[in-house]
Amino acid sequence: MMFTKPVALDRQAHRELLFQPMGGYEFAAGLHVAPLCASEFFPAAKEYAIVFARVESDKTFPVIVLGLNEDQNCFVSANGEWNARYLPFAVRAYPFGAVESTDSGNLQVLIDESYPGFGDTAGAALFGDTGDPGPELQRRLKFLQAHQQEVNQTRGFGAELVRLGLLTERSAEMRIEGDAQFQLNGFWVVDEAKLDQLGDEDLLKLARQGYLSLITAHLLSISNLGLLPPRLQQLKK
């Protein structure tokens, strides 16, 4: 997890709060999977393995696999650099985040109060004198709102895969130098045999929704799991 002390952003409680980016990605060093929106599939598939995680028994959401163990990110170096060309939205948004109310649909902004860039001595004010969002927070809010739209669209993609019964659970076993063995469990992938058995109507619907190309990117990305062991070895040097 990136957020260690998530709290709802409040214009009264955080009226005097200042923010300055700290640089580096140490905060994500323990992130072994990250959520991925549909719009991110094509750049992400070039470097990460895209799989699906069960959110509930009948709901799923795509994630990228970042490590072979929990609390381990093979893409963050010892000095806090992110060693990949594409940086997922969820990481770019930190230390801000958002959740959508199931009742009202309104967006609740979160911050990680443990982030060292929050304080009262240096940085940009999140709120102005009148209590309205300052320029930095306005920029962050715009980013989070756009991201949430992407999240909602991606949920529709996951729901369609579940409806069609295309997902199957998989596990993967990998070894690195010294015979260390790693087991990845509990991830879901599109079953190509089930996809081939779909009728023309369902296939056409998937194509028109843009989902068929997303499935292709997902399937092609699975081979990137094999890049994790050498990345882990490099981190240990």
C-alpha positions as CSV (number, residue, x, y, z in Angstrom):
1,M,0.0,0.0,0.0
2,M,1.1,3.6,-0.7
3,F,-1.3,5.2,1.8
4,T,-0.4,4.6,5.4
5,K,-2.5,7.3,6.9
6,P,-5.4,8.1,4.6
7,V,-7.8,10.8,5.7
8,A,-10.6,12.7,3.9
9,L,-9.4,16.2,2.8
10,D,-11.4,18.8,4.8
11,R,-11.3,22.5,4.1
12,Q,-11.6,23.3,7.8
13,A,-9.3,20.7,9.3
14,H,-6.7,21.2,6.5
15,R,-7.2,25.0,6.1
16,E,-3.5,25.7,6.9
17,L,-2.0,22.7,5.3
18,L,0.9,23.2,2.9
19,F,2.1,20.8,0.2
20,Q,5.3,20.3,-1.6
21,P,6.3,17.3,-3.8
22,M,9.2,15.5,-2.3
23,G,10.5,13.8,-5.5
24,G,11.3,10.1,-5.8
25,Y,9.0,7.0,-5.5
26,E,10.1,5.5,-2.2
27,F,6.4,5.7,-1.1
28,A,5.7,3.0,-3.7
29,A,8.6,0.6,-2.9
30,G,6.1,-1.8,-1.2
31,L,3.5,-1.7,-3.9
32,H,3.4,-5.1,-5.5
33,V,0.3,-4.4,-7.6
34,A,-1.3,-1.2,-8.9
35,P,-4.8,-0.6,-10.4
36,L,-4.9,0.2,-14.0
37,C,-7.5,2.0,-16.1
38,A,-8.5,0.8,-19.6
39,S,-7.0,3.9,-21.2
40,E,-3.6,2.8,-19.7
41,F,-3.6,-0.7,-21.2
42,F,-1.6,0.0,-24.4
43,P,1.4,1.9,-22.9
44,A,1.4,-0.4,-19.8
45,A,1.3,-3.6,-21.7
46,K,4.7,-2.9,-23.1
47,E,6.4,-3.2,-19.7
48,Y,4.0,-4.7,-17.1
49,A,1.9,-7.8,-16.8
50,I,-1.8,-6.8,-16.8
51,V,-4.0,-9.2,-14.9
52,F,-7.4,-9.0,-13.1
53,A,-8.1,-8.9,-9.3
54,R,-11.4,-9.9,-7.8
55,V,-12.9,-6.9,-6.0
56,E,-16.0,-8.9,-5.1
57,S,-17.3,-12.3,-6.1
58,D,-19.0,-10.7,-9.2
59,K,-16.6,-7.8,-9.8
60,T,-13.1,-7.5,-11.0
61,F,-10.6,-4.7,-11.8
62,P,-7.4,-4.8,-13.8
63,V,-4.0,-4.4,-12.1
64,I,-0.4,-4.4,-13.1
65,V,2.0,-6.8,-11.3
66,L,5.0,-4.9,-9.8
67,G,6.6,-7.5,-7.5
68,L,7.0,-11.2,-6.8
69,N,6.2,-10.7,-3.1
70,E,3.8,-8.6,-1.1
71,D,5.4,-5.3,0.0
72,Q,7.9,-5.5,-2.9
73,N,8.0,-3.3,-6.0
74,C,10.6,-4.5,-8.6
75,F,10.3,-1.2,-10.5
76,V,11.5,1.1,-7.7
77,S,15.2,1.3,-7.2
78,A,17.1,1.7,-3.9
79,N,17.4,5.5,-4.6
80,G,13.7,5.9,-5.3
81,E,13.7,5.9,-9.1
82,W,10.9,4.4,-11.1
83,N,12.5,2.1,-13.6
84,A,9.9,2.0,-16.4
85,R,8.8,4.4,-19.0
86,Y,5.1,4.3,-18.1
87,L,4.0,5.5,-14.7
88,P,0.4,4.4,-13.8
89,F,-2.2,7.0,-12.9
90,A,-2.6,5.7,-9.3
91,V,1.1,6.4,-8.6
92,R,1.0,9.8,-10.3
93,A,-1.9,10.9,-8.1
94,Y,-0.2,10.1,-4.8
95,P,-0.3,11.5,-2.1
96,F,-3.8,12.4,-3.2
97,G,-6.5,9.9,-4.0
98,A,-10.3,9.7,-4.3
99,V,-13.2,7.5,-3.6
100,E,-16.7,7.8,-5.0
101,S,-19.7,7.8,-2.7
102,T,-22.0,4.8,-3.5
103,D,-25.0,6.9,-2.4
104,S,-24.4,10.3,-4.0
105,G,-21.8,9.5,-6.6
106,N,-19.8,12.5,-5.3
107,L,-16.0,12.3,-5.2
108,Q,-14.3,12.3,-1.8
109,V,-10.7,13.4,-2.0
110,L,-8.2,11.7,0.3
111,I,-4.7,12.6,1.3
112,D,-2.0,10.5,3.0
113,E,-1.2,12.6,6.1
114,S,2.0,10.6,6.6
115,Y,3.5,12.0,3.4
116,P,6.5,14.2,4.4
117,G,5.6,16.8,1.9
118,F,2.5,17.9,3.9
119,G,3.2,20.4,6.7
120,D,2.8,24.0,7.9
121,T,6.2,25.5,7.2
122,A,6.8,25.1,3.4
123,G,5.0,24.5,0.2
124,A,1.8,25.6,-1.6
125,A,-1.4,26.2,0.4
126,L,-4.1,23.7,-0.5
127,F,-6.8,26.3,0.4
128,G,-6.9,30.0,-0.1
129,D,-8.0,32.6,2.4
130,T,-11.6,32.1,1.5
131,G,-11.4,28.4,2.0
132,D,-11.6,27.6,-1.8
133,P,-9.1,25.2,-3.3
134,G,-5.8,26.8,-4.2
135,P,-4.1,26.4,-7.7
136,E,-2.2,23.3,-6.7
137,L,-5.3,21.6,-5.2
138,Q,-7.4,22.7,-8.2
139,R,-4.9,21.0,-10.5
140,R,-4.9,17.8,-8.4
141,L,-8.7,17.8,-8.3
142,K,-8.9,18.1,-12.1
143,F,-6.6,15.1,-12.4
144,L,-8.6,13.0,-9.9
145,Q,-11.9,13.8,-11.5
146,A,-10.6,12.7,-14.9
147,H,-9.1,9.6,-13.4
148,Q,-12.4,8.7,-11.7
149,Q,-14.2,8.8,-15.0
150,E,-11.6,6.4,-16.3
151,V,-12.1,4.1,-13.3
152,N,-15.9,4.0,-13.9
153,Q,-15.4,3.1,-17.6
154,T,-13.0,0.4,-16.6
155,R,-15.5,-1.1,-14.2
156,G,-17.8,-1.5,-17.2
157,F,-15.1,-3.5,-19.0
158,G,-14.6,-5.8,-16.0
159,A,-18.3,-6.3,-15.6
160,E,-18.6,-7.4,-19.2
161,L,-15.8,-9.9,-18.8
162,V,-17.5,-11.4,-15.7
163,R,-20.9,-11.4,-17.5
164,L,-19.5,-13.4,-20.4
165,G,-17.6,-15.8,-18.1
166,L,-14.3,-15.1,-19.8
167,L,-12.0,-14.9,-16.7
168,T,-10.2,-17.8,-15.2
169,E,-8.0,-18.0,-12.1
170,R,-4.3,-18.6,-12.7
171,S,-1.1,-18.9,-10.7
172,A,2.5,-18.6,-11.7
173,E,5.7,-20.1,-10.3
174,M,9.1,-18.4,-10.9
175,R,12.6,-19.0,-9.9
176,I,15.6,-16.7,-9.7
177,E,19.3,-17.3,-9.3
178,G,20.1,-19.4,-6.2
179,D,16.9,-21.5,-6.7
180,A,14.7,-19.0,-4.8
181,Q,11.1,-19.8,-5.7
182,F,8.2,-17.4,-6.0
183,Q,4.5,-18.2,-6.3
184,L,2.0,-15.7,-7.6
185,N,-1.5,-16.7,-6.8
186,G,-5.1,-15.4,-7.0
187,F,-4.9,-13.4,-10.3
188,W,-7.3,-13.8,-13.1
189,V,-6.8,-13.7,-16.9
190,V,-9.0,-13.9,-20.0
191,D,-9.3,-17.6,-21.1
192,E,-8.6,-17.6,-24.8
193,A,-10.5,-20.9,-25.3
194,K,-13.6,-19.3,-23.8
195,L,-13.1,-16.2,-25.9
196,D,-12.9,-18.4,-29.0
197,Q,-16.2,-19.9,-28.1
198,L,-18.1,-16.6,-28.0
199,G,-20.9,-16.1,-30.5
200,D,-20.6,-13.5,-33.3
201,E,-23.0,-11.1,-31.5
202,D,-20.9,-11.0,-28.3
203,L,-17.6,-10.7,-30.2
204,L,-19.1,-7.8,-32.3
205,K,-20.2,-6.1,-29.1
206,L,-16.8,-6.5,-27.5
207,A,-15.1,-5.0,-30.6
208,R,-17.5,-2.0,-30.8
209,Q,-17.0,-1.2,-27.2
210,G,-13.2,-1.3,-27.7
211,Y,-12.9,-4.2,-25.3
212,L,-11.5,-6.7,-27.8
213,S,-8.4,-4.6,-28.3
214,L,-8.0,-4.3,-24.5
215,I,-8.2,-8.1,-24.2
216,T,-5.5,-8.4,-26.8
217,A,-3.2,-6.0,-24.9
218,H,-3.9,-7.9,-21.7
219,L,-3.0,-11.3,-23.2
220,L,0.1,-10.0,-24.8
221,S,1.3,-8.4,-21.6
222,I,1.2,-11.7,-19.6
223,S,4.7,-12.6,-20.9
224,N,6.0,-9.6,-18.9
225,L,5.7,-11.7,-15.8
226,G,8.9,-13.3,-16.9
227,L,10.7,-10.0,-16.6
228,L,10.1,-9.7,-12.8
229,P,12.8,-12.2,-11.6
230,P,15.7,-10.4,-13.4
231,R,14.4,-7.1,-12.1
232,L,14.4,-8.5,-8.6
233,Q,17.9,-9.8,-9.0
234,Q,19.0,-6.3,-10.2
235,L,17.5,-4.7,-7.1
236,K,19.4,-7.0,-4.9
237,K,22.8,-6.1,-6.3
